[in-house]
Amino acid sequence: MKGLYRDFFFFPDITVLIFAILCGFGTMLYLGMSSTMLFSFLGGMLFFVFIEYFTHRYFFHLKAPENRLFLKFLKRLHYDHHTDPANLKLLFLPVWYSLPNFFILSLIFYAIVGNMNDTLSFGVGLMAMLLIYEWKHYVAHKPIKPTTRLGRWAKKTHILHHYKNENYWYGVTSPLPDFLFGTFKDEKHVETSKTAKNLEHRS
């Protein structure tokens, strides 16, 4: 079990993410945590839940593009993870993808609110939820038994996404978007997909 924790926390992309979160939290404390900063932080966490869902459903599961470079990009981000779900090198989102996204989303947030402190808090909220996402995703694919009933249920639904049908159960951090947008189903009423482990060849 110790090796499993070490593999997670010392994986380079995760280590960079943790360092960025700690720096962000440290800056927030230095600036003085206001109520708007707290709400922005929580807003960033909530926003991540939905951006995770829509990215997973509509971008990571795109029909395989004809452009070879774009195909290679999607294979690294998600296609190959479905082919080899337990492969640690394919399990985590690479920092070259996640960090630029944080900057873009934070710039959009700043354009709306016009406050740098709140924008920082929003960005740290996004990164904190990404870390939660990565941990829950890691637990789903590794021999770690969640201690709570909710955790075991979350692990089960993600395994269903990989081995039952890739068109359902997209949420990792939360099942809320799946319930809201009709992609949470009783597994008994869902057919087993032939392409769950081969997204590249989906029709």
FENGI-V260780 format. One line per field, one symbol per residue. ss: DSSP state (@ for helix, = for strand, . for the rest). phi: phi as a letter, one per 20 degrees, with the letter a starting at -180 (. if undefined). burial: b if it has 16 or more other C-alpha atoms within 10 Angstrom, else e. Layout:
BEGIN
ss: ???
phi: ???
burial: ???
END
This chain:
BEGIN
ss: .@@@@@@@@..@@@@@@@@@@@@@@@@@@@@...@@@@@@@@@@@@@@@@@@@@@@@@@........@@@@@@@@@@@@@@@@....@@@@...@@@@@@@@@@@@@@@@@@@..@@@@@@@@@@@@@@@@@@@@@@@@@@.......@@@@@@@@@@@@@@@............@@@@@......@@@.........@@@..
phi: .gfffffffdfgfffffffffffffffffffnfefffffffffffffggefffffffddfdgfgfffffffffffffbgffffcfefffdfdffffeffgfffffffffffeemcffffgffffffffffffgfffffffddfdegedfffffffffffffeddafeclffdfbegffffdmddcfgfddffeedgdbffdfe
burial: eeeeeeebeeeebbeebbebbeebbeebeeeeeeeebbebbbbbbbebbbebbeebbeebbbebeeeeeebeebbbbbbbbbbebeeeebbbbbeeeebeebeebbbebbeeeeeebbbbbbbbbbbbbbbebbbbbbbbbeeeeeeeeeeeebbebbbbbbbbbbbbbbbbbbbebbeeeebbeeeeeeeebebbbbbbeee
END
